[in-house]
């Protein structure tokens, strides 16, 4: 059932949220593959950014964990993230599901979701720096540490069979490259 699952990872500033927002604005014909972008539950308030997530308190999140309310869950950057089981229903209708995830969860993904594909999004340091500055969450040494981390982690976890997208150009160009990668993966997955 996880054959149509795409798990997108990459450090802050490589443009994952922007790519997902771009993808969500495309027509079904342009996508070439029926794709559902999984909505995340996060212990963070809505910040007006590109992602429309389900904001949860720590207590609400913990209650859902205890009640098996998530099909996937992980922690990253001081926040907790979860994907509810209902977000994977499109897999049963032969649609693809794309999850904006965390590299820390990849070992569990590989164990629990055989057949899932990992999509690594990368970007050059100058592009990451510019995007992080535009986002305005980090400054100074914290920002530079994130930029350096993005470069150190670039290809560190890429395994054979994984997909890689370098998001360094315009969003439209990178978005079309993403669609091509997903379409190629769909062709491989067809029996």
N, C-alpha and C positions, 0 to 999 in steps of 0.2 A: 504493500500500500504506500510505502514511502518513495516509490520510484519517481513520483512527480514532485517531490519536495526539494526545493532549492533553499539552502541556508546561507545567507549573505553575511560575510564578516569583513571587518576592516577597522583600523583605528580611527579615532575622531579626526575629522577634517578631510577624509578621502571622498566624501560626498554621497554616502549611502542614502541618507534621508532625501537628498535632492534627486538622486536617481529614482528612488521609489515614488516620489511625488510626480516626477516626469512620466514614469511608467503608468501611474494611475490616471493620467490625463489622456492616454492614447486610446484610440478606438480598438475594438476587438480585432478588426481586420488588420490594423497596423501591427498588433502584437504577434500575429501568426500562431500564437499558442494561447489557449485560455488560461489566464493567470489570476489568482487571488492573492493579494498582499495581506498577510496575516496582521491583524491588529494586536499590538502588544499591550499588556497591563504593566504599569511601571509605578514604583513608589516615588513619583514626581508629579507635581502639579502641571497642568497644561501651561506651556510657556509661550504660546503663540508661534512656535516654530513650525517646521514643515510636517511634523508627525502628529497625527490625531490619535493619541493613545488613550487607554483607560487609566486615569489617575487613581491610585489606591494609597491608603495609609499603610504603615507597617503592619498594624493590627489586621486590617482587611486582607492584606496580602498573606499574612501568616494563617489566617482562618481558611483562606482558599487552599493553601498548601496542605493544611491538615485534612481538608475535605477532598483532596485529590482534584482540585478545581483547575489544575494546569496540566497540559500534556507535556510542556517543557517549562523549565524555570532555571534561572541563573542569576548571579550577582556580578555587577561590573561597575566600577567607578563610584562605589558607595550607594548604588541603587539596586533594587531587586526588579527583575523582569520576568514576566510569565506570558505564555501563549495558551489560551484556553482551548480545550478539546474541540469546541465548535469551529474554530478557525481552520481545522483540518478536514472538515466535511467535504469541501470541493474535491479532495483526492478521490473520494468514492464516486464522483461524477466524471472522472478522467480529466479533471482540470489540474493545473499546477498550482502549488502554494509556495509563495516566496516569503521567507522569514528573515527579518533584520535581526541578526543574532550577535553572539559574542564568541570570540576565539576560545575562551575558557570552557565553553560548553561543547566544543567540537568533539572531544573524546566520547562524551555521552551520546552525542548525535550519531557518531559512527557505530556505537554499540547498540543503541535503541532504535535507530531508524535506518536499517540496512537499505541501501539503494538510494539514499538521499545524496544530493550533490552539494558540495561546498563551493561557494562562489567567493573568491577573495577579491576585494576591491582595494586598489592601491592608488597612490598619487605621489608625484615628486614633492620634496620638502618645501619648495617655494610655493607650490599650489596649496599644500596643507596649511602652511603658515597664513597665507592670505585668507583662506576659508575660516580658519579659527579666529583670526582678527575680526572678520566680518560678523562672526557669531557673537563675539563679545563676552563669552563666559570666562575665558582665561586671559591672563596678561603676563608679561614679563617672563620670569623664570619658569612658571607653570606652563605657559604657552610653549616656550622653547623645549621643555621636557616632553610635551606631547608631540611636537614636531619630530624630535629625535626618536621617540618611541615608535612613531609611525614608520620611520625609515628602518629602524632595527628589526621591526616585526614583519616588514614587507612580505618576503617570500618564505619566512621561517617555518610556517606550518602548511605549506602547499604540498600535497601528496599527488601521486599519479591519479588521474581521473578527476581531480579538482579543476575548477575553472578559475581563470584570472582575468580581471578587467582593470586596466590602467585608466583611471578617470582624470585625465590631465587636460583635456581640451574642452570644447564647449559641451554643455549639458546635452544638447541635441545629438552631437556626434557620439558621445559616450552612451547615451540612451539607445541609439540605433545599434551600437556595438553590443550592448546588453541584450537587446532583442535578438540579434544574430546568435549570440552565445546560447540563449535559451532555446531558440529554434533548433540549433544544432544538437543540443542536449535532448530535445524532444525526439529528433530523428534517431538518435542512438537508442533511446528508451523504447521505441516502437518495436514490438516483437516481430 
